[in-house]
Each structure stands twice: as C-alpha cells, then as structure tokens.
Amino acid sequence: MNDFQPLSYSDSVTADRPWLASLVGVQDTNSITLDLTKFTSGTHYTASTSPWMQGRNVMKSGIPLGKVTSSGLYAPYSGPTSETQTVTISGSPTGGTFTLTFSGQTTSAIAYNATAATVQAALEALSNVNPGDVTVTGNAGGPYTVVFAGQYLSDDVSQMTATGSFSGGSSPAVAVTTNTAGGAASASDGTQTLAGFLVDGIFFNPGSTKAAGALLWRGEVFAAKLPVPMDPTNIASTAPGVNIHYR
C-alpha cells in the first residue's frame, strides 16, 4: 500500500529555515551525498531521543558544506574556527554572584544560578562585545559554553577571567577554560572551500555513514541565523560557481 503525503513545495522550502533569506536558488539545488562520519551530534544534528523521531537522527538545514576531495562526499565546511570557552562554577553555592572579564572589560554581577541567556546578555553589554559576537549555552548555574563569532570569528581571543563572590556550598569558585582556540581554516581535504549549504533538514539512522541531501549553491542567507557560527567576511574560499549573498 502506497502512502502519499501531499505537500506544497513553497511550504517545503520555507518551513523551519530561519537562515534562508529568499527563495532564490532553492529550485536549482544539486543532489549530493553526505559523509555522516564527519558530522557532530549536538552541533550538526540532533541525536534521536524521543519516540516521534522513530530512532532517527535529525540533521539541521543550513549547515555550511565543503566537498571532500578524495571521496567526493560532502562534510561540514572547515573554515575559520570559532573559539569556545567554558565557565564553570564549582562547590555548589547557594547564593552570590560572579563577573566575567573579557579584554579588559568586566560584566556587571551575574547571579550564581543565572541562565545562559542572562550570561550572554551580560557579555553583550560590554563595550567590546556586539550582539552576535558571543553565544552562550548551558544549564542555569552552568557550566556555560561561550562561543565567539561575529567580529571575533577565527580570532584566538584572550581567555576570559572570572571572579566570584559566593555564599553557601563547599569552597565555591568560578573558573574559565578554553576548549577550542579560534583560528584560520586549517583543513586541507577540500572542506576548507565552501561549496554551499544543506538546504533541507534530513533524517538518518544512527550508525549510517552516508545520506542524500540537497546543496544550495546560489541564493541569499541570513548568516547570523545559520545553525553553526560562520562569518561571511572570514570565508577562506568558495567553490567555482557558488554565488551566495549574505544579509
């Protein structure tokens, strides 16, 4: 028995794609094969955790892609690296605040159990941080993961410092560590060249090594809304024929 699901093409290309600035190019996509072994859970796709996924992982649309020279398969674009730092509060405090200092500028006091959004707002209030320069994720009370993008994408920025004034707990403290230093594109397998963007989110089974996709190589995108940080001014190189405009 066949199961046909009617679907409007205009709905298909615009739904859940906040990064897509216009429909230009969506009808000219190229069919490609993804090398799933090169994608990272949490960054590029959401691992199956709920029954409605039926055991399948969900790849995000809008991922910048490059073509692996040796295999001809597509993998995440390995352009400039965003610096990632982690802020960790230890000792289980029950009250108090902490501050973060970045390149000589110090935030206002942040509650010990602040949400990631509150930490991000405190950093964006600094004179040397603009909206889009940092993205903060994590649970309330941390650890907080701070990803530098915008004007700091590909920069090996100074590690933030933290000062805490906590109460309760057992010798509470706050510290910052650098997980990934920012830097220019270092890949040499072909993925250092931008080939386009994954225009459609896809489902794939855990353990799969390949999946079919569609490559958007011509059109307009909102760079700040892409699922992974990417600054168009820092793109190392683009493949021949790629014509993407950024807003």
N, C-alpha and C positions, 0 to 999 in steps of 0.2 A: 504494500500500500504506500503510495507516494504521499508525502507531507509537504505541501506547498505553502509557504508563508508570504503573503502579499506584502510588499514593502516599497514605499516611494523612494526613488533614487535621491531626491533632494533631502529627504529625512536621513537617508543613509550617510550622506557625506557631511552633514552639518551637526548631527547629534553627538554630544559629548566630545566636541573638538574645540575647546576654547582657544586653542593656539592657531586655528585656521582663520585668517583674516578675510579671505574671499574664496569663492568657488572656482576662481581661475585655476586651471590646470588639473582639477580633480577628475576630469574625464580623459586626461592624457597620461594617466599613471602607467608605469611599467610593472609587469609581473616579475617578482623577484623571489628568491629563496633565502630565508634567514638561517644563519648558523646559531642555533639556540644555545649552544655551549658557551657563547661569548657574551650572553646577556645575564644580568644580575637581578636576583629576586629582591624586591623592595625598591630598586632603582628603576628597572626597565619593565618589570612585570609584577603582578600580584599573585603570590602563590595560592593555590587552592586551599581555602579554609572553611568554606560554607557549602551546604548541600546544593544550593542553586547553581554553583559552578560545575557540579557533576564531576568532581575530581579533576578539573582542568585549570591550568594557569591562565591568567589574563594579561596579555601584552598590551601596553599602553600605546595609543596612537600618538603621533607627533615626535617619536624618537628620531633624532638625527642619525643617519646611517652612512657607513662607508663600505666599500667593496673590497673584500679580502682578495688580494691579487692571486695567491696560489690556488684558491678554491673556487673563486667566482661567486662565493656566497656573501651575504650582507651581514654586517655586525655593527655594533654601536660606533658612531663616529668618535675617533680617539683624538680629538683636537686638544686645545689647551685644557689643563686640569684645574678644577676648582679646589681651592684649599678648604679642608674640613678640619674643624677643631671641636673638641668636646669639653663641656663644662660639667663637672661632677661635684655634687655636694655629698659629703660623707659624714658619718657619725649620727645620722637620724635626728637632726634638730627638730624642735617643736615650735620654734619661733625665730624671729630675727630677719636680717636682710643680708644681701651681698651686692657688690658692684663689680662691673667689668670695665677694664681699661683697654682701649684699642688705639694704638699710635698716639698716645699722649692725651686722649680724650676719655673721660670717665663717665659712666652712666649714672643716673640717679639710682637711689636704693631700690633693689628688687627683692620682693618677698621670698623667703626661703622656699615656699611652695608655689611659686609663680608658674603659670602656664608658659608653654613655648612661645605663644603669641605675645605674651607680656614681655618676655626677654627680647624677642625680636623688635618690638616697639621701642624698648629702652635703647637698643643699639641704634635703631634708625633715628632716634632723637639726637644722636651725636652729630656734631658739625661736619665730621668727615665720613659719614655714612648716609647714603641716599636710599630711599625705598628701592628695593630690588638688589641692593648690594649684599645683603645677607638674608639667608633663610634659616630659621630656627625650628627644629622639630624635637620631639621628645615628650615624655610624660610630665605632668605637673610635679615640680620638685626635682626634675632631672632624672638621669643625665640629659643634657641638652646638646644636640648636634648642630653646629653652626657652619653653614656652607657659604663661602664667599663667592659672589658673582658680580654682575654689573661692572663697575669700574675696576673691581679687584679680580675679575676672572683672569686666570692664568698667572696671577701675581703670587709670589711666595711672600705672603704678608707676615708681619710680625705677629708672634703668638700673643694673644690677649693675656692679661693678668687679672686675677680676681682677688677681692678682699671680702671677707665675711665677718659679720657681727651677729652670731647666732646664740640662741638660748636652748636649753634642754639637750637631750641626746647624750652622746658619749664622745667628747672631744670633737665636736662638729667642725668641719673645714670645707673649703671650696677650692678646686684646682682646675686648671686648664691644660689640656694636652692637644698636640697636633697629630691628627690621624693621617691626613694626606696633605703634603705640601703642594701649593699651587705651582704650575709651571707650564711652559710652552709644550706644544704637541711633541711627543716623543715616539709615537708608533711609526713603524716602517713597513707594515704589512699591507698597506693600501688604505687602511681605515683612517689615516691622517688626512685623507681627502674626502670632503663632504660630497656625498652622492645624492642626497635628498632626505626626505622624511617619510616615515611609515604613516601612510595616510589613514589606515584603518586599524583599529584595535583588533587583535586576534586571540582566539582560544587555542591552547595546545596542551597535550597531556604531559604530566610530569615524566621525565625520562626521555622525552622526544629530543632529537638532536637537530631536526630541521622543520621548518614550517614555511608555507607560502604566504606572501604578503604583497602589498602594492606600494610602489615608490612614487612619491610626489617630488618631481624634479623641476616643476615650473609652477609658480604661484606666489602667494603672499601669506606670511605667517606673523603672528604676534610672538616675537622672540621671548618676551618675559613670561609667556604662558606655556612655553614648552615644558614637557614633563621632566626634563633634565636641564640644569643650567647651561646656557650657551649664549655667548656674547657675539653677535654677528661681526663686530669690529675686530674680533680676535680669531676669525676662521683662518686656519692655516692655508688651505687651498680647496678649490671646488673642482669636481669632475667636469670634463667638456660637456657642454650643452645644458648644464644646470643653471637655471635662471630663477632664483628665489629673491623676492623683495621682502624686507623686514619692516615691521612697524613697531 
